[in-house]
Amino acid sequence: MNTKTIGKRILGRLIRHVLPQPIVPLAVLTYHSIGTGAPGSQPEERFRRQLQWLRERPESFFVPQRDFAIPVHENRTRVVLTFDDGYLDNWEGARPILDEFGFKAHFFVTTSFIEGDRSVTRNFRNYRDLPPMTWDHVGALAEQGHVVGLHGDRHANFRSLSREEAVEEMQRSAGKLFGRTGLRATTFAYPFGLLEHQRDDLDTVFVELGLRFAFTSVHARADAKAIERDRGYRYRVPRLRIDPGDSIGVFAEKVNGYWDFVSYVQRVFSTVPRRVDDSVRTV
């Protein structure tokens, strides 16, 4: 475990109880790749141990089968599993392990990548050269009870686009998904997903496309009560990134809110406007 991770663990334990807590905690966990050996790919056995940890806590965790818009009167933390981009190992590696535990996940697909355009991910440091799923895989995931959502057409930084371009990007991705699979997406995850990649002028477009929720990469647990009540929040749902090197202790801390402070650090660094160079993003 490196010094940076140790420091975060210490800081999280020191300040967790002084930070605002969600009324109904929702831990939306972000993965990309499983079991390929790529720098950002979660080892299969580590992923399996994480799911085992979740399954051993039925009194505290509820893993929804299709959606997280569930009654919030139960006093328990929800956990949602999500995968970004649409790598082939989501089908070959993640899906069989999910099946072992009877868990379902949300798969946010970048539609041009699924169509075979691997230039979309060529500059991703952590996932370079990984192949995509096919449309048959995507359709089969939905048939098996998983949720398929949108992740843009070309994994663009939405903030760097004009509003017209952003709308076109959304419409292309939704159109391709429906045209190839017959699926109408109800969820979307912002590519890159930090505050400097999000927009505040797309909510009406989300509604027109039938999107009920939009996810970000702001690193914190979400609040299921706020999602139920607030459409603005519903289109800016934070998620927790699960890294390949996370021990089961770090994983548990993230799910339990000890790393929510990271979202405050992200907000500080997002206060200085800057253009994001997608070629150096470590997605």
GIMO-V820519 format. One record per run of one state. SS is the DSSP state (hx for helix, st for strand, lp for the rest). FROM is the first residue (numbers start at 1). LEN is the number of residues. If there is no record, write none. Layout:
<<SS,FROM,LEN> <SS,FROM,LEN>>
This chain:
<<lp,1,2> <hx,3,16> <lp,19,6> <st,25,7> <lp,32,1> <st,33,2> <lp,35,6> <st,41,2> <lp,43,1> <hx,44,12> <lp,56,5> <st,61,3> <lp,64,13> <st,77,9> <lp,86,1> <st,87,1> <hx,88,14> <lp,102,4> <st,106,4> <lp,110,1> <hx,111,4> <lp,115,3> <hx,118,4> <lp,122,10> <st,132,1> <lp,133,2> <hx,135,9> <lp,144,3> <st,147,4> <lp,151,7> <hx,158,3> <lp,161,2> <hx,163,19> <lp,182,5> <st,187,3> <lp,190,5> <hx,195,3> <lp,198,5> <hx,203,7> <lp,210,3> <st,213,7> <lp,220,2> <st,222,2> <hx,224,6> <lp,230,1> <hx,231,4> <lp,235,2> <st,237,5> <lp,242,6> <hx,248,8> <lp,256,6> <hx,262,8> <lp,270,8> <hx,278,3> <lp,281,3>>
